[in-house]
Amino acid sequence: MNVYLDNNATTIVAPQVFIEMEPYFVQKYGNPNSLHAYASDTHPGLKTAMEKIYAGINAPTEDSVVITACATESNNWVLKSIYFQQILNGDKDHIIVSEVEHPSVLSTVKFLENLGCKVTYLPINNEGIIEADNLSDMITDKTAIVSIMWANNETGAIFPIDEISQICKEKNVLFHTDATQAVGKIVVDLQSLNVDYLTFSAHKFHGPKGVGALYIKKGKELIPLLHGGAQMDGYRSGTLNVAAIVGMGKAMEMAAEAVESKKMDEVRRLRDEFEDNLLQIADTFVVTPREIRTPNTILISFRGVEGESMLWDLNRAGIAASTGSACASEDLESNPVMEAIGAEADLAHTAIRFSLSRYTTQEEIDYTLKAVNSAVLRLRGISSSYAYSPPESIDTGKENNGHR
């Protein structure tokens, strides 16, 4: 059996999405900016897709949703544009991000630090959650923007975006959230929050790769990303990828329906059942309580089982999962979230992420559970560090198996 449990990395394109996209490759292929009938054929599909995207995040119609290649592009655009608009001229000099942002945010602010920008990294607590109260004290009159992800890609932890957005509003500071891991899994309602910029990618919710979006609140305009023609109201020039936009619109419609109709509850049920059974294995723990996680994600550590070795065994069994551990050596990169919560070095290399989707089945979960048990038994059996650690000396920050 082949089982795909790496849906926080990417997802299968929903069959309905593929069907909706197909005509725009071979029949309705005209450049939408041309004046002939081939171009006109693309307009209804584009209009409908954009309406679905706006509806999926409940974006006000007066605000902008600009199509991009992905959330990485969108994140770069927001932060670098704010640098040019507010920091380069000396008006501001400070950005706040969390210490567990996606690399597309962390690498960007590192780049801006090299240009003289000051960056504050908001910590997470030992449950992998940001405490919003800490943000207020970090904001100064020189803070240009706060950028905090909505949900963490490693743990699924849902950050208190409502509180964070309110603090930013009260402090008169711009707020950006990377919602890549939130859209399609939980309710995203931009009319109920003070969000200036929001980013996401279609391939995280069963849409095609290579297309994403950036929401921009009216009055919070950015410098155009690409200069040229008038596409996307001049924000991002270049011929539109009509098929991909149509696919993202359909995927957004389906994802929003899945959240609203409680279909994601079945994903949560499977995740919780899987997690409960995994935690029956001795010396395991999961980061972040499940009630404040996206419904599909588990980041779990197995004491004495190096993450890369676990992935090797799972891959041999036809199961796809992921880890933040680079290799067996503690001198190399370990899972960044595990480090951020203060896990010991050996434990930081043991994290495995399982991320389910709407297409995950009970049979797949049952098969994976057996494979994990088998892998843990084999790998602990050849681990000298685990074999010689008496159980009473193990400190995972809890008395029994469960959440840290």
C-alpha positions as CSV (number, residue, x, y, z in Angstrom):
1,M,0.0,0.0,0.0
2,N,1.1,3.6,-0.7
3,V,0.1,6.2,1.8
4,Y,0.6,9.9,1.5
5,L,0.8,11.7,4.9
6,D,2.8,14.8,3.9
7,N,0.0,17.1,3.0
8,N,1.5,20.1,4.8
9,A,4.2,20.0,2.1
10,T,1.8,19.7,-0.8
11,T,-1.5,18.0,-1.7
12,I,-3.0,16.0,-4.5
13,V,-4.8,18.1,-7.1
14,A,-8.5,17.3,-6.5
15,P,-10.0,15.5,-9.5
16,Q,-12.7,18.2,-9.8
17,V,-10.0,20.9,-9.9
18,F,-8.1,19.1,-12.7
19,I,-11.4,18.8,-14.8
20,E,-12.1,22.5,-14.3
21,M,-8.5,23.5,-15.4
22,E,-8.3,21.2,-18.5
23,P,-10.2,23.4,-21.0
24,Y,-7.8,26.3,-20.4
25,F,-4.8,24.3,-21.7
26,V,-6.3,23.2,-25.0
27,Q,-9.4,25.1,-25.8
28,K,-9.6,28.4,-23.9
29,Y,-5.9,29.2,-24.2
30,G,-6.0,32.9,-25.4
31,N,-4.1,35.6,-23.6
32,P,-6.8,37.3,-21.5
33,N,-5.3,40.8,-22.3
34,S,-5.8,40.3,-26.1
35,L,-8.8,41.7,-27.9
36,H,-10.0,38.7,-29.9
37,A,-12.5,35.9,-29.2
38,Y,-9.8,33.5,-27.9
39,A,-9.0,36.0,-25.2
40,S,-12.7,36.7,-24.4
41,D,-13.2,32.9,-23.8
42,T,-11.0,33.1,-20.7
43,H,-12.7,36.0,-19.0
44,P,-15.8,34.2,-17.5
45,G,-13.5,31.6,-16.0
46,L,-11.2,34.1,-14.5
47,K,-14.0,36.2,-13.1
48,T,-15.6,33.2,-11.5
49,A,-12.3,32.0,-10.1
50,M,-11.6,35.3,-8.5
51,E,-15.0,35.4,-6.9
52,K,-14.4,32.0,-5.4
53,I,-11.1,33.1,-4.0
54,Y,-12.5,36.3,-2.5
55,A,-15.4,34.2,-1.0
56,G,-13.1,31.5,0.4
57,I,-11.3,34.0,2.7
58,N,-14.3,36.4,3.0
59,A,-12.3,39.3,1.6
60,P,-14.1,42.6,1.2
61,T,-14.6,43.4,-2.5
62,E,-12.9,46.8,-2.2
63,D,-9.7,45.1,-1.2
64,S,-7.2,43.5,-3.6
65,V,-6.3,39.8,-4.1
66,V,-3.3,39.6,-6.3
67,I,-2.4,36.3,-8.0
68,T,1.3,35.3,-7.4
69,A,3.3,32.2,-8.0
70,C,3.2,31.0,-4.4
71,A,3.1,32.1,-0.8
72,T,6.9,32.4,-0.8
73,E,6.7,35.1,-3.5
74,S,3.9,36.8,-1.6
75,N,5.8,36.8,1.7
76,N,8.9,38.2,0.0
77,W,6.9,40.9,-1.7
78,V,5.2,42.2,1.5
79,L,8.3,42.4,3.6
80,K,10.6,43.8,0.9
81,S,8.0,46.3,-0.2
82,I,7.6,47.6,3.4
83,Y,11.4,47.9,3.5
84,F,11.4,50.2,0.5
85,Q,8.3,52.1,1.6
86,Q,9.0,52.7,5.3
87,I,12.5,51.5,6.3
88,L,14.8,52.6,3.6
89,N,13.8,56.3,3.9
90,G,14.3,56.1,7.7
91,D,10.7,56.4,8.8
92,K,10.8,53.0,10.5
93,D,13.6,50.5,11.1
94,H,12.0,47.5,12.9
95,I,10.1,44.3,11.9
96,I,8.7,41.7,14.3
97,V,8.2,38.0,13.3
98,S,7.9,34.8,15.2
99,E,10.9,32.5,15.6
100,V,9.1,29.7,13.9
101,E,8.0,31.4,10.7
102,H,8.3,29.7,7.3
103,P,11.8,30.0,5.8
104,S,10.3,32.4,3.2
105,V,9.7,34.9,6.0
106,L,12.8,34.1,8.1
107,S,15.2,34.2,5.2
108,T,13.7,37.5,4.0
109,V,14.1,39.3,7.3
110,K,17.6,37.9,7.6
111,F,18.3,39.5,4.2
112,L,16.7,42.8,5.4
113,E,18.8,42.6,8.6
114,N,21.9,42.7,6.4
115,L,20.5,45.9,4.9
116,G,20.2,47.5,8.4
117,C,16.7,46.6,9.4
118,K,16.2,45.6,13.1
119,V,14.3,42.3,13.6
120,T,12.7,41.0,16.8
121,Y,11.9,37.3,16.9
122,L,8.8,36.6,19.0
123,P,9.3,33.3,20.9
124,I,6.9,30.4,21.3
125,N,6.1,28.7,24.6
126,N,6.8,25.0,25.4
127,E,3.5,24.1,23.7
128,G,4.6,25.7,20.5
129,I,2.2,28.6,20.8
130,I,2.8,32.4,20.6
131,E,1.6,34.3,23.6
132,A,0.0,37.5,22.2
133,D,0.7,39.5,25.3
134,N,4.4,39.3,24.6
135,L,3.9,41.2,21.3
136,S,2.6,44.4,22.8
137,D,5.9,45.1,24.7
138,M,8.0,44.5,21.6
139,I,6.2,47.0,19.3
140,T,7.9,50.4,19.2
141,D,7.2,53.7,17.3
142,K,9.8,52.4,14.8
143,T,8.0,49.1,14.1
144,A,7.0,49.0,10.4
145,I,5.2,45.6,10.3
146,V,4.4,42.5,12.3
147,S,4.5,39.2,10.4
148,I,3.1,36.2,12.2
149,M,1.9,33.0,10.5
150,W,-1.7,31.9,11.1
151,A,-0.9,28.2,11.6
152,N,2.5,26.6,11.9
153,N,3.6,24.2,9.1
154,E,5.5,21.8,11.5
155,T,3.1,21.5,14.4
156,G,-0.2,22.7,13.0
157,A,-0.3,25.1,16.0
158,I,-2.9,27.8,15.4
159,F,-1.6,31.2,16.6
160,P,-3.9,33.8,18.2
161,I,-4.3,35.9,15.1
162,D,-7.4,37.7,16.4
163,E,-5.5,39.0,19.4
164,I,-2.4,39.8,17.4
165,S,-4.3,41.7,14.8
166,Q,-6.1,43.7,17.5
167,I,-2.8,44.6,19.2
168,C,-1.4,45.8,15.8
169,K,-4.5,47.9,15.2
170,E,-4.2,49.5,18.6
171,K,-0.5,50.2,18.0
172,N,-1.1,51.5,14.5
173,V,1.3,48.9,13.0
174,L,0.9,47.0,9.8
175,F,0.0,43.3,10.2
176,H,0.8,40.5,7.8
177,T,-0.1,36.8,8.3
178,D,1.2,33.8,6.3
179,A,-2.0,31.8,6.1
180,T,-0.6,29.0,3.9
181,Q,-1.4,26.3,6.5
182,A,-4.7,27.8,7.6
183,V,-6.6,28.2,4.4
184,G,-8.6,25.1,3.6
185,K,-8.3,23.7,7.1
186,I,-9.9,26.3,9.4
187,V,-12.2,29.3,8.9
188,V,-10.4,32.3,7.5
189,D,-12.6,35.4,7.6
190,L,-10.9,38.6,6.7
191,Q,-13.9,40.7,7.5
192,S,-13.7,39.8,11.2
193,L,-9.9,40.6,11.6
194,N,-7.6,43.5,11.3
195,V,-5.3,41.9,8.7
196,D,-3.5,44.2,6.2
197,Y,-1.8,41.4,4.2
198,L,-2.4,37.7,3.9
199,T,-0.7,35.1,1.8
200,F,-1.4,31.5,0.7
201,S,-0.7,28.9,-1.9
202,A,-3.2,26.8,-3.8
203,H,-1.2,23.5,-3.7
204,K,-1.8,23.3,0.1
205,F,-5.5,22.8,-0.4
206,H,-5.7,20.5,-3.4
207,G,-5.1,23.1,-6.0
208,P,-2.3,23.2,-8.6
209,K,1.3,24.1,-7.8
210,G,2.8,27.4,-9.0
211,V,-0.1,29.7,-8.1
212,G,-0.9,31.5,-4.9
213,A,-2.2,34.9,-3.8
214,L,-1.6,38.0,-1.7
215,Y,-4.5,39.8,-0.1
216,I,-3.9,43.6,0.3
217,K,-6.3,45.7,2.3
218,K,-7.5,48.9,0.7
219,G,-5.3,51.8,1.7
220,K,-2.3,49.6,2.5
221,E,-1.0,49.4,-1.1
222,L,2.4,48.0,-1.8
223,I,5.1,48.8,-4.4
224,P,4.3,46.7,-7.5
225,L,6.2,43.4,-7.5
226,L,6.7,43.3,-11.3
227,H,6.5,46.4,-13.5
228,G,5.3,46.1,-17.0
229,G,1.7,45.7,-18.2
230,A,-1.5,46.3,-16.4
231,Q,-2.2,42.8,-15.2
232,M,-3.4,42.5,-11.6
233,D,-4.1,46.2,-11.5
234,G,-0.5,46.9,-12.2
235,Y,0.7,45.1,-9.1
236,R,2.2,42.1,-10.8
237,S,2.6,42.4,-14.5
238,G,2.9,39.4,-16.8
239,T,0.5,37.1,-18.7
240,L,-1.9,35.4,-16.4
241,N,-1.7,31.7,-15.8
242,V,-5.5,31.3,-16.5
243,A,-5.6,27.5,-16.0
244,A,-3.9,27.7,-12.6
245,I,-6.1,30.6,-11.4
246,V,-9.2,28.7,-12.4
247,G,-7.8,25.7,-10.6
248,M,-7.1,27.7,-7.4
249,G,-10.6,29.1,-7.5
250,K,-12.2,25.7,-7.7
251,A,-9.9,24.3,-5.0
252,M,-10.7,27.3,-2.8
253,E,-14.5,26.7,-3.3
254,M,-14.1,23.0,-2.4
255,A,-11.9,23.8,0.6
256,A,-14.2,26.4,2.0
257,E,-17.2,24.0,1.6
258,A,-15.2,21.3,3.4
259,V,-14.6,23.6,6.4
260,E,-18.2,24.9,6.5
261,S,-19.9,21.5,6.1
262,K,-17.7,19.9,8.8
263,K,-16.0,17.5,6.4
264,M,-12.8,18.5,8.1
265,D,-14.2,16.9,11.3
266,E,-13.6,13.5,9.7
267,V,-10.0,14.5,9.1
268,R,-9.7,15.5,12.7
269,R,-11.3,12.2,13.9
270,L,-8.8,10.2,11.9
271,R,-5.9,12.4,13.2
272,D,-7.0,12.0,16.8
273,E,-7.4,8.3,16.5
274,F,-4.0,7.9,14.9
275,E,-2.4,10.2,17.5
276,D,-4.0,8.3,20.4
277,N,-2.6,5.1,19.1
278,L,0.8,6.5,18.5
279,L,1.0,7.8,22.0
280,Q,0.5,4.2,23.3
281,I,4.1,3.7,22.2
282,A,6.4,4.3,25.1
283,D,8.4,7.5,25.4
284,T,6.6,9.6,22.8
285,F,5.2,13.1,22.9
286,V,3.3,15.4,20.6
287,V,4.0,19.2,20.4
288,T,0.9,21.4,20.9
289,P,-2.4,20.3,22.3
290,R,-4.7,19.0,19.6
291,E,-7.5,21.5,20.3
292,I,-5.3,24.4,19.2
293,R,-3.9,22.6,16.1
294,T,-5.1,22.4,12.6
295,P,-7.2,19.3,12.3
296,N,-4.8,17.3,10.1
297,T,-1.3,17.7,11.7
298,I,0.8,15.7,14.2
299,L,4.4,16.5,15.1
300,I,5.5,13.6,17.2
301,S,8.8,12.5,18.7
302,F,9.9,8.9,19.5
303,R,12.7,8.8,22.0
304,G,15.7,7.0,20.6
305,V,14.4,7.0,17.0
306,E,16.3,9.4,14.7
307,G,13.9,11.1,12.3
308,E,15.7,10.3,9.1
309,S,15.9,6.6,10.0
310,M,12.2,6.6,10.7
311,L,11.5,8.2,7.4
312,W,13.6,5.5,5.7
313,D,11.6,2.7,7.2
314,L,8.3,4.4,6.4
315,N,9.4,5.1,2.8
316,R,10.2,1.4,2.4
317,A,6.7,0.7,3.5
318,G,5.3,3.1,0.9
319,I,4.4,5.8,3.4
320,A,5.3,9.5,2.9
321,A,5.8,11.7,6.0
322,S,8.4,14.3,6.8
323,T,10.9,15.6,9.4
324,G,12.9,18.7,10.2
325,S,16.0,16.6,11.0
326,A,18.8,16.8,8.5
327,C,20.6,13.6,9.5
328,A,21.7,11.5,12.4
329,S,24.4,13.9,13.6
330,E,23.5,16.3,16.4
331,D,25.9,18.8,14.8
332,L,23.6,19.2,11.9
333,E,20.2,20.7,11.6
334,S,17.4,19.5,13.8
335,N,13.7,20.4,13.8
336,P,13.4,24.1,14.4
337,V,10.2,24.0,16.4
338,M,11.7,21.3,18.7
339,E,14.6,23.6,19.3
340,A,12.3,26.6,19.9
341,I,10.3,24.8,22.6
342,G,13.6,23.8,24.3
343,A,13.7,20.1,23.6
344,E,17.0,18.3,24.4
345,A,19.3,18.0,21.4
346,D,18.7,14.2,21.0
347,L,15.0,14.7,21.1
348,A,15.1,17.6,18.6
349,H,16.3,15.1,15.9
350,T,13.4,12.6,16.5
351,A,10.4,14.7,15.3
352,I,8.2,13.2,12.6
353,R,5.3,15.1,11.0
354,F,2.2,13.3,9.8
355,S,-0.2,15.6,7.9
356,L,-3.5,14.1,6.7
357,S,-5.9,15.4,4.0
358,R,-9.6,15.1,3.0
359,Y,-8.5,12.1,1.0
360,T,-6.9,10.1,3.8
361,T,-8.7,6.9,4.6
362,Q,-9.1,4.7,7.7
363,E,-7.3,1.9,6.0
364,E,-4.3,4.1,5.3
365,I,-4.1,5.2,9.0
366,D,-4.4,1.6,10.2
367,Y,-1.6,0.5,7.8
368,T,0.6,3.4,8.9
369,L,0.2,2.7,12.6
370,K,1.4,-0.8,12.1
371,A,4.4,0.4,10.1
372,V,5.3,3.0,12.7
373,N,5.2,0.4,15.5
374,S,7.4,-1.9,13.5
375,A,9.9,0.9,12.7
376,V,10.1,2.1,16.3
377,L,10.7,-1.5,17.5
378,R,13.5,-2.1,14.9
379,L,15.2,1.3,15.4
380,R,15.2,1.3,19.1
381,G,16.5,-2.2,19.0
382,I,19.7,-1.0,17.3
383,S,20.0,2.3,19.2
384,S,22.7,2.2,21.9
385,S,21.6,5.5,23.3
386,Y,18.0,4.3,23.8
387,A,19.0,0.9,25.0
388,Y,21.2,2.2,27.8
389,S,18.8,5.0,29.0
390,P,16.8,3.8,32.0
391,P,13.1,4.8,31.6
392,E,13.1,6.8,34.8
393,S,15.8,9.1,33.5
394,I,13.8,10.2,30.5
395,D,12.6,13.8,30.7
396,T,10.2,14.9,28.1
397,G,8.5,17.6,30.2
398,K,5.6,15.4,31.1
399,E,4.8,12.6,33.5
400,N,3.2,10.3,31.0
401,N,3.0,10.0,27.2
402,G,1.1,12.9,25.7
403,H,1.4,16.5,24.8
404,R,4.4,18.5,26.0
